[in-house]
Amino acid sequence: MPTVERYRELLKNAQRASETHLSAYNAARSKFGTNKQGHEATTRELAERFRDLGLLYEALAPAEKRFLAKDITACDDIINFLEVDIPVSGSGYKKEKLYRRLKSMILGRRQIARLQEIAIARCASAEQRREDSELRRLMIQLADDEFLRRVADIPDDGGARVRHKKSLMIEVVLKGRKDLRPKTKLSNK
């Protein structure tokens, strides 16, 4: 199964192909003046984009198939994919689906720790992603006092968006986990 590094390589290639296609398409559209001619002029770049996306999803497919069949041994492979934070076309939908399914899986401590690290990294990022809401819902099950403290301690270097994502994560987890409410003493930073 692919490692985190292999998924990172595949995602970077897909992102690079997507950027190359977009750049070529915009240049062709500016030159020819219509969307149709822009698409016709960039068929090679578009084919490369879809080829690279196909390679990514082909690498993920065996683990995803096992995971969706509730094979617990596939969880580590899926988490390898989730740990790579490079946005490409369709990856947000895929991650959203995987986070949703993880809620029904029995996870080990190491897997929970890896998923908590992903959630903390997403809270510290100023980027808004499609899969963030499902990740917050997953954290309702996986959070503990230490996780909430770590989220609260994320520096606000990213500005208002990071502050909002931190407060949203804490709010969602506390709404779903009554057992964490009285124990958690979080300061507003």
C-alpha positions, -999 to +999 in steps of 0.1 A: +000+000+000+012+035-007+030+054+021+024+090+031+053+100+009+039+082-022+005+099-017+023+132-013+041+126-046+009+116-064-010+146-050+017+170-059+019+156-095-019+159-098-018+195-084+010+205-108-009+190-138-040+209-128-021+242-125-004+236-158-038+230-175-054+260-159-025+282-169-025+269-205-063+272-207-063+308-195-036+317-220-055+300-248-088+316-238-072+350-237-056+344-271-087+329-289-114+347-269-138+318-263-140+290-238-145+264-266-113+273-284-095+275-250-105+239-243-096+227-278-061+243-275-054+226-242-065+190-247-030+177-241-027+195-207-062+183-198-053+147-206-022+150-184-043+164-156-068+135-157-040+110-161-023+122-129-056+123-110-062+087-123-029+076-109-037+090-075-071+074-073-058+041-087-032+040-059-059+047-033-085+023-047-074-010-032-072+004+003-104+023-001-122-008-013-110-027+018-118+002+041-154+007+028-159-031+033-150-023+070-116-040+069-099-026+100-065-033+085-071-007+058-074+022+083-037+029+084-035+031+046-065+055+046-049+076+073-018+078+051-039+094+024-057+117+048-024+130+063-013+145+030-027+180+029-024+189-008-057+200-024-065+186-058-097+181-078-120+157-060-098+150-030-120+170-006-150+149-015-129+117-011-116+128+023-150+138+034-164+104+026-135+087+044-138+108+075-175+100+076-168+062+074-141+064+101-168+074+126-181+038+124-147+021+127-130+009+159-096+026+159-065+020+179-047+046+200-021+052+174-047+058+147-066+081+169-035+101+176-027+104+139-062+116+132-060+141+160-028+155+145-046+159+112-073+178+130-049+201+148-030+208+115-063+217+098-073+240+127-039+258+124-044+263+086-061+294+073-075+274+043-111+263+044-116+229+030-147+208+022-137+179+044-131+201+076-167+197+088-166+159+086-133+160+104-148+181+132-177+156+135-152+127+137-133+145+165-165+144+186-157+107+190-120+109+192-113+140+213-101+141+248-091+169+272-055+169+259-067+173+223-089+203+232-061+219+251-038+215+221-064+230+198-069+260+222-031+265+223-027+268+185-012+302+178-034+327+161-007+335+135-032+327+107-055+355+118-093+355+121-098+323+100-076+302+124-093+317+155-126+308+139-116+272+130-102+267+165-133+279+182-155+259+158-136+227+165-139+232+203-176+242+200-185+212+179-167+187+201-181+201+233-217+201+219-213+164+211-194+153+242-210+162+275-183+143+293-157+168+282-176+200+291-171+204+329-135+192+328-123+215+300-110+249+312-101+267+280-090+303+279-099+326+250-067+334+233 
